[in-house]
């Protein structure tokens, strides 16, 4: 199970990489493995200000659809266009090519988990 140090995590299994005032967000390796083969990513929130813990999109796997929760308040400024034609990138490389959105941060990251805390949460 890949849980990189240097990222922040949520109890809802999203990861966050904060660089300056921009956060890149995706789902964790644990989440994609639990979902199975991802066939569609639906995010239509570009340009919207979204509060922490609100839904910013959905991810559809072969057997289920799961909501995506905003880990940190901010304005969605970019979607990962690669996922339109290749949603399997989320399964193949959740922390790289499988990222989902970029956000202009307006909230605090204080409530996010460290890699060690996230490992404890999922029992790894």
N, C-alpha and C positions, 0 to 999 in steps of 0.2 A: 504494500500500500504506500503510495507516494504522497507524503505530506511535507512539502518544502518549508524549511525555516525561512523567515524573512517575509512571509505572507501573514495576513490575518484571516481568521475564519469565523463562521457563524454557527450557531446550533442548528440552523436550517441547511447546512452543508454548502454554503457559498464561500468562495475565497476572495480576498481583496489584496491588491498590490497598490499601495499608495506611493505616488511619486509627485512631490510638490502638492499641487491643488487638484491633481487628477488621480482617480482610482480606476484601475482595471478590475473587472469582476467576472467571475465564472463559477462553475460548480466544481466541487472537489472530486478527486479520484474515487473516493469512497462513494459519493453520490452517483457518479456515472456508472460505477460497477453495480450498485444496487438497482438502478433503473434498467440496465441492460442496453441493448442496441438503440441508440437515439436516431430517430428518423426525421424529426422536424423541431426547429427552434422558432418560436413565435414571440417576437419582441417588437412592439410598435409604440415605444415610449420615447423615441428620440425627440429632444427638445422639451421634454416634460421634467418638471421638478417633482421628485418623488421622495417621500419621507422614509426613514429607516423602517424596516419591517413591512412595508407595503409591497404589493406584487408589481414586478416590472415586466413580466412575461411568463411564458410557459415553455416547457420542454416536453416533447412527445417521444416516448419510447414505444417499442412494439406492443407492449401490454398495458401501458399506463400513460397518463398525462400528469405532469407535476408542475406546480406553481414555482416561480422564481421570486425570491424575496430580496428586496434591497437591503444590503448590509449596512449602508451608511447613507444619510440624507444627501441628496445632490441632484443636479440636472444631468440627464442622460445626453451626452454629446456625440456619441459614436456607437454604432453597432458593428459587430464583426461580420462583414459582408461574406466572408468565406463560408459561414455557416448556412447561408441560403442554399447553396448548391452542394455543400458537404457537411451536413450535420454530424456525421460520424467523427469529425475532428474532435468533438467533445469527448468521445470515448477514447480516441487515439492519443490525444495530447491535451488534457483538460487545463493544464497550466500554461500552455504555449498557444498553438494555433486554435485551440478550442475555447479561448476566452470569449465572453459574450458581449459585454458593454464597457464603455468608458464613461466616467461620470466626473463632472466638475463638482468637487466636494463642497458641501455647505454644512455638514454635520460633524460630530465628533466620532473618532474611531475608538474611544475609550472602552466601549462595551464589547469590542471584538475579542476573539480568543487568539492566543498564541498557538503555534504549532503543537507545543507540548500539551496545552489545555485541550486542543481539538483531538489529539491522539487519545487522551484520557476519556473524552466524551464518547468516542466511537469504540473504545476498548482495544486500541492497538498499541 
